[in-house]
Amino acid sequence: MTIQKFQQQIEDIYYTRDAARGVPLTFTWFVEEVGELAKEIRKQPQDMVRLREEFADVFAWLSTLASLLGVSLEDAAEIYADGCPKCKATPCDC
């Protein structure tokens, strides 16, 4: 699945609800999901199923925020297409 298709899928599933909630509260949910990801990362041993789920949740909430703000994540990702946005090197030389 491309980033664009993922973002569209998340819009199809959640956009109406997320738009009604608004950007500030949706951002709060996003931050909560990042916190849940952090908890899973800290666990030893890591549960790879739960870790995968938390990464998916964070990506979904990020996609929702981007959509609400009119940002294409695929376009945003292009900033890194040539390497580091500042020095253009891969790996970064900054």
HTML snippet that shows the backbone in 3Dmol.js (N, CA, C, O; Angstrom):
<script src="https://3Dmol.org/build/3Dmol-min.js"></script>
<div id="view" style="width:600px;height:400px;position:relative"></div>
<script>
const pdb = `
ATOM      1  N   MET A   1       0.839  -1.176   0.000  1.00  0.00           N
ATOM      2  CA  MET A   1       0.000   0.000   0.000  1.00  0.00           C
ATOM      3  C   MET A   1       0.884   1.240   0.000  1.00  0.00           C
ATOM      4  O   MET A   1       1.823   1.331   0.791  1.00  0.00           O
ATOM      5  N   THR A   2       0.599   2.171  -0.859  1.00  0.00           N
ATOM      6  CA  THR A   2       1.365   3.417  -0.888  1.00  0.00           C
ATOM      7  C   THR A   2       0.945   4.315   0.279  1.00  0.00           C
ATOM      8  O   THR A   2      -0.096   4.099   0.900  1.00  0.00           O
ATOM      9  N   ILE A   3       1.756   5.304   0.560  1.00  0.00           N
ATOM     10  CA  ILE A   3       1.404   6.280   1.599  1.00  0.00           C
ATOM     11  C   ILE A   3       0.102   6.977   1.213  1.00  0.00           C
ATOM     12  O   ILE A   3      -0.769   7.179   2.059  1.00  0.00           O
ATOM     13  N   GLN A   4      -0.032   7.339  -0.048  1.00  0.00           N
ATOM     14  CA  GLN A   4      -1.239   8.026  -0.520  1.00  0.00           C
ATOM     15  C   GLN A   4      -2.484   7.157  -0.316  1.00  0.00           C
ATOM     16  O   GLN A   4      -3.518   7.647   0.137  1.00  0.00           O
ATOM     17  N   LYS A   5      -2.381   5.871  -0.652  1.00  0.00           N
ATOM     18  CA  LYS A   5      -3.521   4.973  -0.469  1.00  0.00           C
ATOM     19  C   LYS A   5      -3.849   4.790   1.009  1.00  0.00           C
ATOM     20  O   LYS A   5      -5.019   4.716   1.385  1.00  0.00           O
ATOM     21  N   PHE A   6      -2.821   4.717   1.842  1.00  0.00           N
ATOM     22  CA  PHE A   6      -3.050   4.595   3.277  1.00  0.00           C
ATOM     23  C   PHE A   6      -3.772   5.828   3.806  1.00  0.00           C
ATOM     24  O   PHE A   6      -4.748   5.710   4.547  1.00  0.00           O
ATOM     25  N   GLN A   7      -3.296   7.002   3.427  1.00  0.00           N
ATOM     26  CA  GLN A   7      -3.925   8.230   3.894  1.00  0.00           C
ATOM     27  C   GLN A   7      -5.385   8.287   3.429  1.00  0.00           C
ATOM     28  O   GLN A   7      -6.262   8.697   4.190  1.00  0.00           O
ATOM     29  N   GLN A   8      -5.643   7.881   2.197  1.00  0.00           N
ATOM     30  CA  GLN A   8      -7.017   7.872   1.694  1.00  0.00           C
ATOM     31  C   GLN A   8      -7.877   6.860   2.457  1.00  0.00           C
ATOM     32  O   GLN A   8      -9.038   7.134   2.763  1.00  0.00           O
ATOM     33  N   GLN A   9      -7.311   5.702   2.759  1.00  0.00           N
ATOM     34  CA  GLN A   9      -8.036   4.688   3.527  1.00  0.00           C
ATOM     35  C   GLN A   9      -8.427   5.224   4.897  1.00  0.00           C
ATOM     36  O   GLN A   9      -9.558   5.030   5.341  1.00  0.00           O
ATOM     37  N   ILE A  10      -7.504   5.892   5.563  1.00  0.00           N
ATOM     38  CA  ILE A  10      -7.790   6.464   6.873  1.00  0.00           C
ATOM     39  C   ILE A  10      -8.853   7.547   6.753  1.00  0.00           C
ATOM     40  O   ILE A  10      -9.731   7.648   7.610  1.00  0.00           O
ATOM     41  N   GLU A  11      -8.785   8.362   5.699  1.00  0.00           N
ATOM     42  CA  GLU A  11      -9.835   9.361   5.472  1.00  0.00           C
ATOM     43  C   GLU A  11     -11.190   8.685   5.293  1.00  0.00           C
ATOM     44  O   GLU A  11     -12.184   9.109   5.883  1.00  0.00           O
ATOM     45  N   ASP A  12     -11.228   7.640   4.481  1.00  0.00           N
ATOM     46  CA  ASP A  12     -12.490   6.941   4.225  1.00  0.00           C
ATOM     47  C   ASP A  12     -13.085   6.381   5.512  1.00  0.00           C
ATOM     48  O   ASP A  12     -14.303   6.393   5.691  1.00  0.00           O
ATOM     49  N   ILE A  13     -12.244   5.898   6.396  1.00  0.00           N
ATOM     50  CA  ILE A  13     -12.713   5.282   7.632  1.00  0.00           C
ATOM     51  C   ILE A  13     -13.094   6.328   8.680  1.00  0.00           C
ATOM     52  O   ILE A  13     -14.136   6.203   9.323  1.00  0.00           O
ATOM     53  N   TYR A  14     -12.257   7.364   8.859  1.00  0.00           N
ATOM     54  CA  TYR A  14     -12.379   8.226  10.035  1.00  0.00           C
ATOM     55  C   TYR A  14     -12.595   9.716   9.784  1.00  0.00           C
ATOM     56  O   TYR A  14     -12.856  10.447  10.740  1.00  0.00           O
ATOM     57  N   TYR A  15     -12.500  10.201   8.549  1.00  0.00           N
ATOM     58  CA  TYR A  15     -12.446  11.644   8.338  1.00  0.00           C
ATOM     59  C   TYR A  15     -13.628  12.389   8.948  1.00  0.00           C
ATOM     60  O   TYR A  15     -13.430  13.410   9.607  1.00  0.00           O
ATOM     61  N   THR A  16     -14.841  11.910   8.747  1.00  0.00           N
ATOM     62  CA  THR A  16     -16.020  12.619   9.245  1.00  0.00           C
ATOM     63  C   THR A  16     -15.958  12.780  10.762  1.00  0.00           C
ATOM     64  O   THR A  16     -16.204  13.866  11.287  1.00  0.00           O
ATOM     65  N   ARG A  17     -15.632  11.702  11.457  1.00  0.00           N
ATOM     66  CA  ARG A  17     -15.536  11.747  12.916  1.00  0.00           C
ATOM     67  C   ARG A  17     -14.387  12.657  13.364  1.00  0.00           C
ATOM     68  O   ARG A  17     -14.539  13.450  14.293  1.00  0.00           O
ATOM     69  N   ASP A  18     -13.241  12.533  12.695  1.00  0.00           N
ATOM     70  CA  ASP A  18     -12.087  13.335  13.090  1.00  0.00           C
ATOM     71  C   ASP A  18     -12.306  14.817  12.794  1.00  0.00           C
ATOM     72  O   ASP A  18     -11.890  15.672  13.577  1.00  0.00           O
ATOM     73  N   ALA A  19     -12.948  15.124  11.683  1.00  0.00           N
ATOM     74  CA  ALA A  19     -13.234  16.521  11.343  1.00  0.00           C
ATOM     75  C   ALA A  19     -14.181  17.132  12.372  1.00  0.00           C
ATOM     76  O   ALA A  19     -14.018  18.289  12.758  1.00  0.00           O
ATOM     77  N   ALA A  20     -15.167  16.358  12.813  1.00  0.00           N
ATOM     78  CA  ALA A  20     -16.099  16.853  13.829  1.00  0.00           C
ATOM     79  C   ALA A  20     -15.380  17.096  15.161  1.00  0.00           C
ATOM     80  O   ALA A  20     -15.716  18.033  15.885  1.00  0.00           O
ATOM     81  N   ARG A  21     -14.394  16.256  15.480  1.00  0.00           N
ATOM     82  CA  ARG A  21     -13.615  16.402  16.710  1.00  0.00           C
ATOM     83  C   ARG A  21     -12.722  17.637  16.625  1.00  0.00           C
ATOM     84  O   ARG A  21     -12.522  18.338  17.617  1.00  0.00           O
ATOM     85  N   GLY A  22     -12.190  17.894  15.433  1.00  0.00           N
ATOM     86  CA  GLY A  22     -11.307  19.048  15.235  1.00  0.00           C
ATOM     87  C   GLY A  22      -9.842  18.706  15.424  1.00  0.00           C
ATOM     88  O   GLY A  22      -9.489  17.681  16.006  1.00  0.00           O
ATOM     89  N   VAL A  23      -9.002  19.589  14.918  1.00  0.00           N
ATOM     90  CA  VAL A  23      -7.555  19.371  14.967  1.00  0.00           C
ATOM     91  C   VAL A  23      -7.013  19.323  16.395  1.00  0.00           C
ATOM     92  O   VAL A  23      -6.252  18.407  16.706  1.00  0.00           O
ATOM     93  N   PRO A  24      -7.362  20.259  17.280  1.00  0.00           N
ATOM     94  CA  PRO A  24      -6.759  20.208  18.622  1.00  0.00           C
ATOM     95  C   PRO A  24      -7.009  18.889  19.367  1.00  0.00           C
ATOM     96  O   PRO A  24      -6.083  18.323  19.946  1.00  0.00           O
ATOM     97  N   LEU A  25      -8.246  18.403  19.354  1.00  0.00           N
ATOM     98  CA  LEU A  25      -8.527  17.149  20.060  1.00  0.00           C
ATOM     99  C   LEU A  25      -7.965  15.937  19.326  1.00  0.00           C
ATOM    100  O   LEU A  25      -7.552  14.963  19.956  1.00  0.00           O
ATOM    101  N   THR A  26      -7.950  15.996  18.001  1.00  0.00           N
ATOM    102  CA  THR A  26      -7.345  14.902  17.237  1.00  0.00           C
ATOM    103  C   THR A  26      -5.848  14.841  17.517  1.00  0.00           C
ATOM    104  O   THR A  26      -5.281  13.754  17.623  1.00  0.00           O
ATOM    105  N   PHE A  27      -5.209  15.992  17.635  1.00  0.00           N
ATOM    106  CA  PHE A  27      -3.785  16.020  17.983  1.00  0.00           C
ATOM    107  C   PHE A  27      -3.571  15.400  19.364  1.00  0.00           C
ATOM    108  O   PHE A  27      -2.588  14.689  19.574  1.00  0.00           O
ATOM    109  N   THR A  28      -4.465  15.657  20.291  1.00  0.00           N
ATOM    110  CA  THR A  28      -4.353  15.062  21.622  1.00  0.00           C
ATOM    111  C   THR A  28      -4.399  13.538  21.535  1.00  0.00           C
ATOM    112  O   THR A  28      -3.624  12.855  22.205  1.00  0.00           O
ATOM    113  N   TRP A  29      -5.307  13.001  20.712  1.00  0.00           N
ATOM    114  CA  TRP A  29      -5.373  11.550  20.517  1.00  0.00           C
ATOM    115  C   TRP A  29      -4.078  11.021  19.902  1.00  0.00           C
ATOM    116  O   TRP A  29      -3.589   9.959  20.289  1.00  0.00           O
ATOM    117  N   PHE A  30      -3.530  11.763  18.947  1.00  0.00           N
ATOM    118  CA  PHE A  30      -2.268  11.369  18.319  1.00  0.00           C
ATOM    119  C   PHE A  30      -1.160  11.260  19.372  1.00  0.00           C
ATOM    120  O   PHE A  30      -0.418  10.278  19.406  1.00  0.00           O
ATOM    121  N   VAL A  31      -1.060  12.270  20.218  1.00  0.00           N
ATOM    122  CA  VAL A  31      -0.021  12.269  21.255  1.00  0.00           C
ATOM    123  C   VAL A  31      -0.221  11.097  22.214  1.00  0.00           C
ATOM    124  O   VAL A  31       0.750  10.484  22.658  1.00  0.00           O
ATOM    125  N   GLU A  32      -1.467  10.788  22.531  1.00  0.00           N
ATOM    126  CA  GLU A  32      -1.745   9.633  23.387  1.00  0.00           C
ATOM    127  C   GLU A  32      -1.258   8.341  22.730  1.00  0.00           C
ATOM    128  O   GLU A  32      -0.688   7.476  23.395  1.00  0.00           O
ATOM    129  N   GLU A  33      -1.484   8.218  21.436  1.00  0.00           N
ATOM    130  CA  GLU A  33      -1.017   7.025  20.713  1.00  0.00           C
ATOM    131  C   GLU A  33       0.508   6.948  20.685  1.00  0.00           C
ATOM    132  O   GLU A  33       1.073   5.857  20.778  1.00  0.00           O
ATOM    133  N   VAL A  34       1.175   8.083  20.560  1.00  0.00           N
ATOM    134  CA  VAL A  34       2.640   8.092  20.621  1.00  0.00           C
ATOM    135  C   VAL A  34       3.098   7.605  22.000  1.00  0.00           C
ATOM    136  O   VAL A  34       4.087   6.881  22.112  1.00  0.00           O
ATOM    137  N   GLY A  35       2.381   8.004  23.034  1.00  0.00           N
ATOM    138  CA  GLY A  35       2.696   7.533  24.382  1.00  0.00           C
ATOM    139  C   GLY A  35       2.540   6.024  24.511  1.00  0.00           C
ATOM    140  O   GLY A  35       3.357   5.362  25.151  1.00  0.00           O
ATOM    141  N   GLU A  36       1.480   5.480  23.897  1.00  0.00           N
ATOM    142  CA  GLU A  36       1.294   4.031  23.927  1.00  0.00           C
ATOM    143  C   GLU A  36       2.411   3.316  23.175  1.00  0.00           C
ATOM    144  O   GLU A  36       2.857   2.248  23.592  1.00  0.00           O
ATOM    145  N   LEU A  37       2.861   3.901  22.071  1.00  0.00           N
ATOM    146  CA  LEU A  37       3.998   3.334  21.338  1.00  0.00           C
ATOM    147  C   LEU A  37       5.247   3.361  22.206  1.00  0.00           C
ATOM    148  O   LEU A  37       6.011   2.397  22.238  1.00  0.00           O
ATOM    149  N   ALA A  38       5.450   4.460  22.903  1.00  0.00           N
ATOM    150  CA  ALA A  38       6.623   4.570  23.784  1.00  0.00           C
ATOM    151  C   ALA A  38       6.616   3.478  24.852  1.00  0.00           C
ATOM    152  O   ALA A  38       7.658   2.895  25.152  1.00  0.00           O
ATOM    153  N   LYS A  39       5.452   3.202  25.422  1.00  0.00           N
ATOM    154  CA  LYS A  39       5.352   2.139  26.434  1.00  0.00           C
ATOM    155  C   LYS A  39       5.730   0.786  25.850  1.00  0.00           C
ATOM    156  O   LYS A  39       6.432   0.002  26.490  1.00  0.00           O
ATOM    157  N   GLU A  40       5.267   0.512  24.636  1.00  0.00           N
ATOM    158  CA  GLU A  40       5.592  -0.769  23.993  1.00  0.00           C
ATOM    159  C   GLU A  40       7.076  -0.864  23.664  1.00  0.00           C
ATOM    160  O   GLU A  40       7.668  -1.937  23.780  1.00  0.00           O
ATOM    161  N   ILE A  41       7.672   0.234  23.261  1.00  0.00           N
ATOM    162  CA  ILE A  41       9.104   0.235  22.932  1.00  0.00           C
ATOM    163  C   ILE A  41       9.938  -0.066  24.177  1.00  0.00           C
ATOM    164  O   ILE A  41      10.955  -0.755  24.096  1.00  0.00           O
ATOM    165  N   ARG A  42       9.505   0.453  25.330  1.00  0.00           N
ATOM    166  CA  ARG A  42      10.262   0.267  26.574  1.00  0.00           C
ATOM    167  C   ARG A  42      10.146  -1.132  27.147  1.00  0.00           C
ATOM    168  O   ARG A  42      11.007  -1.540  27.927  1.00  0.00           O
ATOM    169  N   LYS A  43       9.113  -1.880  26.791  1.00  0.00           N
ATOM    170  CA  LYS A  43       8.921  -3.215  27.351  1.00  0.00           C
ATOM    171  C   LYS A  43      10.028  -4.164  26.901  1.00  0.00           C
ATOM    172  O   LYS A  43      10.488  -4.123  25.759  1.00  0.00           O
ATOM    173  N   GLN A  44      10.438  -5.015  27.831  1.00  0.00           N
ATOM    174  CA  GLN A  44      11.423  -6.047  27.522  1.00  0.00           C
ATOM    175  C   GLN A  44      10.907  -7.377  28.045  1.00  0.00           C
ATOM    176  O   GLN A  44      10.625  -7.440  29.241  1.00  0.00           O
ATOM    177  N   PRO A  45      10.762  -8.396  27.310  1.00  0.00           N
ATOM    178  CA  PRO A  45      10.978  -8.399  25.869  1.00  0.00           C
ATOM    179  C   PRO A  45       9.818  -7.702  25.159  1.00  0.00           C
ATOM    180  O   PRO A  45       8.713  -7.605  25.693  1.00  0.00           O
ATOM    181  N   GLN A  46      10.086  -7.231  23.972  1.00  0.00           N
ATOM    182  CA  GLN A  46       9.060  -6.527  23.216  1.00  0.00           C
ATOM    183  C   GLN A  46       8.095  -7.514  22.568  1.00  0.00           C
ATOM    184  O   GLN A  46       8.499  -8.547  22.035  1.00  0.00           O
ATOM    185  N   ASP A  47       6.833  -7.177  22.627  1.00  0.00           N
ATOM    186  CA  ASP A  47       5.781  -7.941  21.970  1.00  0.00           C
ATOM    187  C   ASP A  47       5.649  -7.361  20.561  1.00  0.00           C
ATOM    188  O   ASP A  47       5.099  -6.274  20.388  1.00  0.00           O
ATOM    189  N   MET A  48       6.144  -8.073  19.567  1.00  0.00           N
ATOM    190  CA  MET A  48       6.192  -7.543  18.207  1.00  0.00           C
ATOM    191  C   MET A  48       4.802  -7.310  17.616  1.00  0.00           C
ATOM    192  O   MET A  48       4.630  -6.414  16.790  1.00  0.00           O
ATOM    193  N   VAL A  49       3.824  -8.091  18.021  1.00  0.00           N
ATOM    194  CA  VAL A  49       2.455  -7.876  17.539  1.00  0.00           C
ATOM    195  C   VAL A  49       1.932  -6.539  18.064  1.00  0.00           C
ATOM    196  O   VAL A  49       1.410  -5.727  17.299  1.00  0.00           O
ATOM    197  N   ARG A  50       2.072  -6.317  19.356  1.00  0.00           N
ATOM    198  CA  ARG A  50       1.617  -5.054  19.957  1.00  0.00           C
ATOM    199  C   ARG A  50       2.414  -3.876  19.408  1.00  0.00           C
ATOM    200  O   ARG A  50       1.845  -2.815  19.148  1.00  0.00           O
ATOM    201  N   LEU A  51       3.719  -4.047  19.230  1.00  0.00           N
ATOM    202  CA  LEU A  51       4.553  -2.974  18.696  1.00  0.00           C
ATOM    203  C   LEU A  51       4.079  -2.579  17.299  1.00  0.00           C
ATOM    204  O   LEU A  51       3.966  -1.393  16.990  1.00  0.00           O
ATOM    205  N   ARG A  52       3.806  -3.559  16.470  1.00  0.00           N
ATOM    206  CA  ARG A  52       3.302  -3.316  15.114  1.00  0.00           C
ATOM    207  C   ARG A  52       1.970  -2.566  15.159  1.00  0.00           C
ATOM    208  O   ARG A  52       1.751  -1.630  14.391  1.00  0.00           O
ATOM    209  N   GLU A  53       1.090  -2.981  16.057  1.00  0.00           N
ATOM    210  CA  GLU A  53      -0.211  -2.327  16.198  1.00  0.00           C
ATOM    211  C   GLU A  53      -0.063  -0.868  16.618  1.00  0.00           C
ATOM    212  O   GLU A  53      -0.763   0.006  16.106  1.00  0.00           O
ATOM    213  N   GLU A  54       0.842  -0.612  17.542  1.00  0.00           N
ATOM    214  CA  GLU A  54       1.036   0.764  18.009  1.00  0.00           C
ATOM    215  C   GLU A  54       1.652   1.648  16.916  1.00  0.00           C
ATOM    216  O   GLU A  54       1.275   2.812  16.778  1.00  0.00           O
ATOM    217  N   PHE A  55       2.597   1.101  16.142  1.00  0.00           N
ATOM    218  CA  PHE A  55       3.119   1.861  15.004  1.00  0.00           C
ATOM    219  C   PHE A  55       2.002   2.185  14.017  1.00  0.00           C
ATOM    220  O   PHE A  55       1.933   3.298  13.496  1.00  0.00           O
ATOM    221  N   ALA A  56       1.128   1.212  13.759  1.00  0.00           N
ATOM    222  CA  ALA A  56       0.006   1.433  12.841  1.00  0.00           C
ATOM    223  C   ALA A  56      -0.917   2.521  13.372  1.00  0.00           C
ATOM    224  O   ALA A  56      -1.369   3.377  12.611  1.00  0.00           O
ATOM    225  N   ASP A  57      -1.201   2.494  14.673  1.00  0.00           N
ATOM    226  CA  ASP A  57      -2.068   3.515  15.263  1.00  0.00           C
ATOM    227  C   ASP A  57      -1.463   4.904  15.147  1.00  0.00           C
ATOM    228  O   ASP A  57      -2.160   5.860  14.804  1.00  0.00           O
ATOM    229  N   VAL A  58      -0.173   5.023  15.432  1.00  0.00           N
ATOM    230  CA  VAL A  58       0.493   6.321  15.322  1.00  0.00           C
ATOM    231  C   VAL A  58       0.455   6.819  13.881  1.00  0.00           C
ATOM    232  O   VAL A  58       0.197   7.998  13.637  1.00  0.00           O
ATOM    233  N   PHE A  59       0.709   5.933  12.936  1.00  0.00           N
ATOM    234  CA  PHE A  59       0.680   6.312  11.521  1.00  0.00           C
ATOM    235  C   PHE A  59      -0.728   6.735  11.102  1.00  0.00           C
ATOM    236  O   PHE A  59      -0.890   7.690  10.341  1.00  0.00           O
ATOM    237  N   ALA A  60      -1.745   6.027  11.596  1.00  0.00           N
ATOM    238  CA  ALA A  60      -3.126   6.373  11.267  1.00  0.00           C
ATOM    239  C   ALA A  60      -3.501   7.748  11.821  1.00  0.00           C
ATOM    240  O   ALA A  60      -4.102   8.556  11.112  1.00  0.00           O
ATOM    241  N   TRP A  61      -3.158   8.016  13.062  1.00  0.00           N
ATOM    242  CA  TRP A  61      -3.476   9.323  13.644  1.00  0.00           C
ATOM    243  C   TRP A  61      -2.677  10.438  12.975  1.00  0.00           C
ATOM    244  O   TRP A  61      -3.198  11.539  12.797  1.00  0.00           O
ATOM    245  N   LEU A  62      -1.432  10.179  12.603  1.00  0.00           N
ATOM    246  CA  LEU A  62      -0.648  11.165  11.856  1.00  0.00           C
ATOM    247  C   LEU A  62      -1.316  11.452  10.515  1.00  0.00           C
ATOM    248  O   LEU A  62      -1.398  12.603  10.085  1.00  0.00           O
ATOM    249  N   SER A  63      -1.791  10.396   9.860  1.00  0.00           N
ATOM    250  CA  SER A  63      -2.488  10.554   8.575  1.00  0.00           C
ATOM    251  C   SER A  63      -3.744  11.386   8.724  1.00  0.00           C
ATOM    252  O   SER A  63      -4.026  12.251   7.895  1.00  0.00           O
ATOM    253  N   THR A  64      -4.498  11.125   9.779  1.00  0.00           N
ATOM    254  CA  THR A  64      -5.711  11.902  10.036  1.00  0.00           C
ATOM    255  C   THR A  64      -5.387  13.375  10.219  1.00  0.00           C
ATOM    256  O   THR A  64      -6.051  14.238   9.645  1.00  0.00           O
ATOM    257  N   LEU A  65      -4.374  13.660  11.013  1.00  0.00           N
ATOM    258  CA  LEU A  65      -3.989  15.064  11.223  1.00  0.00           C
ATOM    259  C   LEU A  65      -3.571  15.718   9.910  1.00  0.00           C
ATOM    260  O   LEU A  65      -3.966  16.848   9.621  1.00  0.00           O
ATOM    261  N   ALA A  66      -2.783  15.018   9.128  1.00  0.00           N
ATOM    262  CA  ALA A  66      -2.356  15.568   7.843  1.00  0.00           C
ATOM    263  C   ALA A  66      -3.568  15.865   6.966  1.00  0.00           C
ATOM    264  O   ALA A  66      -3.646  16.932   6.356  1.00  0.00           O
ATOM    265  N   SER A  67      -4.500  14.944   6.900  1.00  0.00           N
ATOM    266  CA  SER A  67      -5.702  15.151   6.092  1.00  0.00           C
ATOM    267  C   SER A  67      -6.516  16.342   6.583  1.00  0.00           C
ATOM    268  O   SER A  67      -6.968  17.160   5.781  1.00  0.00           O
ATOM    269  N   LEU A  68      -6.702  16.441   7.880  1.00  0.00           N
ATOM    270  CA  LEU A  68      -7.461  17.560   8.434  1.00  0.00           C
ATOM    271  C   LEU A  68      -6.813  18.902   8.113  1.00  0.00           C
ATOM    272  O   LEU A  68      -7.497  19.918   7.987  1.00  0.00           O
ATOM    273  N   LEU A  69      -5.493  18.896   7.984  1.00  0.00           N
ATOM    274  CA  LEU A  69      -4.758  20.129   7.713  1.00  0.00           C
ATOM    275  C   LEU A  69      -4.413  20.306   6.237  1.00  0.00           C
ATOM    276  O   LEU A  69      -3.715  21.252   5.869  1.00  0.00           O
ATOM    277  N   GLY A  70      -4.901  19.392   5.385  1.00  0.00           N
ATOM    278  CA  GLY A  70      -4.695  19.517   3.947  1.00  0.00           C
ATOM    279  C   GLY A  70      -3.290  19.185   3.475  1.00  0.00           C
ATOM    280  O   GLY A  70      -2.832  19.712   2.461  1.00  0.00           O
ATOM    281  N   VAL A  71      -2.603  18.311   4.206  1.00  0.00           N
ATOM    282  CA  VAL A  71      -1.234  17.927   3.863  1.00  0.00           C
ATOM    283  C   VAL A  71      -1.228  16.502   3.319  1.00  0.00           C
ATOM    284  O   VAL A  71      -1.783  15.597   3.943  1.00  0.00           O
ATOM    285  N   SER A  72      -0.615  16.301   2.178  1.00  0.00           N
ATOM    286  CA  SER A  72      -0.410  14.962   1.635  1.00  0.00           C
ATOM    287  C   SER A  72       0.864  14.393   2.252  1.00  0.00           C
ATOM    288  O   SER A  72       1.943  14.965   2.095  1.00  0.00           O
ATOM    289  N   LEU A  73       0.738  13.265   2.955  1.00  0.00           N
ATOM    290  CA  LEU A  73       1.930  12.647   3.540  1.00  0.00           C
ATOM    291  C   LEU A  73       2.895  12.169   2.457  1.00  0.00           C
ATOM    292  O   LEU A  73       4.110  12.185   2.653  1.00  0.00           O
ATOM    293  N   GLU A  74       2.356  11.746   1.325  1.00  0.00           N
ATOM    294  CA  GLU A  74       3.227  11.318   0.229  1.00  0.00           C
ATOM    295  C   GLU A  74       4.067  12.499  -0.264  1.00  0.00           C
ATOM    296  O   GLU A  74       5.265  12.352  -0.507  1.00  0.00           O
ATOM    297  N   ASP A  75       3.441  13.661  -0.411  1.00  0.00           N
ATOM    298  CA  ASP A  75       4.189  14.858  -0.807  1.00  0.00           C
ATOM    299  C   ASP A  75       5.195  15.244   0.268  1.00  0.00           C
ATOM    300  O   ASP A  75       6.327  15.620  -0.038  1.00  0.00           O
ATOM    301  N   ALA A  76       4.782  15.150   1.519  1.00  0.00           N
ATOM    302  CA  ALA A  76       5.696  15.486   2.617  1.00  0.00           C
ATOM    303  C   ALA A  76       6.905  14.564   2.631  1.00  0.00           C
ATOM    304  O   ALA A  76       8.022  15.011   2.889  1.00  0.00           O
ATOM    305  N   ALA A  77       6.690  13.279   2.356  1.00  0.00           N
ATOM    306  CA  ALA A  77       7.789  12.314   2.342  1.00  0.00           C
ATOM    307  C   ALA A  77       8.814  12.634   1.257  1.00  0.00           C
ATOM    308  O   ALA A  77       9.988  12.292   1.393  1.00  0.00           O
ATOM    309  N   GLU A  78       8.381  13.283   0.191  1.00  0.00           N
ATOM    310  CA  GLU A  78       9.288  13.649  -0.905  1.00  0.00           C
ATOM    311  C   GLU A  78      10.420  14.559  -0.439  1.00  0.00           C
ATOM    312  O   GLU A  78      11.465  14.634  -1.085  1.00  0.00           O
ATOM    313  N   ILE A  79      10.215  15.244   0.670  1.00  0.00           N
ATOM    314  CA  ILE A  79      11.273  16.111   1.212  1.00  0.00           C
ATOM    315  C   ILE A  79      12.539  15.298   1.475  1.00  0.00           C
ATOM    316  O   ILE A  79      13.644  15.839   1.434  1.00  0.00           O
ATOM    317  N   TYR A  80      12.383  13.996   1.746  1.00  0.00           N
ATOM    318  CA  TYR A  80      13.522  13.124   2.047  1.00  0.00           C
ATOM    319  C   TYR A  80      13.952  12.251   0.873  1.00  0.00           C
ATOM    320  O   TYR A  80      14.811  11.384   1.033  1.00  0.00           O
ATOM    321  N   ALA A  81      13.371  12.466  -0.295  1.00  0.00           N
ATOM    322  CA  ALA A  81      13.643  11.607  -1.455  1.00  0.00           C
ATOM    323  C   ALA A  81      15.108  11.613  -1.880  1.00  0.00           C
ATOM    324  O   ALA A  81      15.612  10.604  -2.374  1.00  0.00           O
ATOM    325  N   ASP A  82      15.785  12.718  -1.696  1.00  0.00           N
ATOM    326  CA  ASP A  82      17.186  12.828  -2.113  1.00  0.00           C
ATOM    327  C   ASP A  82      18.155  12.725  -0.948  1.00  0.00           C
ATOM    328  O   ASP A  82      19.326  13.084  -1.074  1.00  0.00           O
ATOM    329  N   GLY A  83      17.665  12.232   0.194  1.00  0.00           N
ATOM    330  CA  GLY A  83      18.512  12.128   1.376  1.00  0.00           C
ATOM    331  C   GLY A  83      18.140  13.207   2.387  1.00  0.00           C
ATOM    332  O   GLY A  83      17.004  13.679   2.430  1.00  0.00           O
ATOM    333  N   CYS A  84      19.106  13.576   3.182  1.00  0.00           N
ATOM    334  CA  CYS A  84      18.871  14.617   4.198  1.00  0.00           C
ATOM    335  C   CYS A  84      18.410  15.898   3.512  1.00  0.00           C
ATOM    336  O   CYS A  84      19.039  16.337   2.549  1.00  0.00           O
ATOM    337  N   PRO A  85      17.326  16.504   3.987  1.00  0.00           N
ATOM    338  CA  PRO A  85      16.837  17.729   3.343  1.00  0.00           C
ATOM    339  C   PRO A  85      17.848  18.881   3.380  1.00  0.00           C
ATOM    340  O   PRO A  85      17.806  19.762   2.521  1.00  0.00           O
ATOM    341  N   LYS A  86      18.752  18.884   4.363  1.00  0.00           N
ATOM    342  CA  LYS A  86      19.726  19.988   4.476  1.00  0.00           C
ATOM    343  C   LYS A  86      20.967  19.739   3.628  1.00  0.00           C
ATOM    344  O   LYS A  86      21.345  20.586   2.819  1.00  0.00           O
ATOM    345  N   CYS A  87      21.604  18.581   3.808  1.00  0.00           N
ATOM    346  CA  CYS A  87      22.878  18.345   3.138  1.00  0.00           C
ATOM    347  C   CYS A  87      22.745  17.437   1.898  1.00  0.00           C
ATOM    348  O   CYS A  87      23.697  17.285   1.132  1.00  0.00           O
ATOM    349  N   LYS A  88      21.571  16.845   1.714  1.00  0.00           N
ATOM    350  CA  LYS A  88      21.268  15.943   0.583  1.00  0.00           C
ATOM    351  C   LYS A  88      22.057  14.627   0.616  1.00  0.00           C
ATOM    352  O   LYS A  88      22.011  13.850  -0.338  1.00  0.00           O
ATOM    353  N   ALA A  89      22.771  14.382   1.702  1.00  0.00           N
ATOM    354  CA  ALA A  89      23.584  13.157   1.775  1.00  0.00           C
ATOM    355  C   ALA A  89      22.796  12.019   2.422  1.00  0.00           C
ATOM    356  O   ALA A  89      21.889  12.233   3.226  1.00  0.00           O
ATOM    357  N   THR A  90      23.187  10.788   2.031  1.00  0.00           N
ATOM    358  CA  THR A  90      22.663   9.575   2.636  1.00  0.00           C
ATOM    359  C   THR A  90      23.849   8.653   2.916  1.00  0.00           C
ATOM    360  O   THR A  90      24.439   8.128   1.973  1.00  0.00           O
ATOM    361  N   PRO A  91      24.215   8.440   4.181  1.00  0.00           N
ATOM    362  CA  PRO A  91      23.615   8.999   5.371  1.00  0.00           C
ATOM    363  C   PRO A  91      23.941  10.485   5.529  1.00  0.00           C
ATOM    364  O   PRO A  91      24.831  11.021   4.868  1.00  0.00           O
ATOM    365  N   CYS A  92      23.207  11.120   6.409  1.00  0.00           N
ATOM    366  CA  CYS A  92      23.336  12.560   6.644  1.00  0.00           C
ATOM    367  C   CYS A  92      24.758  12.915   7.084  1.00  0.00           C
ATOM    368  O   CYS A  92      25.371  12.219   7.894  1.00  0.00           O
ATOM    369  N   ASP A  93      25.266  14.025   6.522  1.00  0.00           N
ATOM    370  CA  ASP A  93      26.594  14.538   6.898  1.00  0.00           C
ATOM    371  C   ASP A  93      26.506  15.789   7.764  1.00  0.00           C
ATOM    372  O   ASP A  93      27.533  16.360   8.133  1.00  0.00           O
ATOM    373  N   CYS A  94      25.291  16.219   8.090  1.00  0.00           N
ATOM    374  CA  CYS A  94      25.136  17.453   8.883  1.00  0.00           C
ATOM    375  C   CYS A  94      25.765  17.315  10.261  1.00  0.00           C
ATOM    376  O   CYS A  94      25.725  18.255  11.054  1.00  0.00           O
TER     377      CYS A  94
END
`;
const viewer = $3Dmol.createViewer("view");
viewer.addModel(pdb, "pdb");
viewer.setStyle({}, {cartoon: {color: "spectrum"}});
viewer.zoomTo();
viewer.render();
</script>
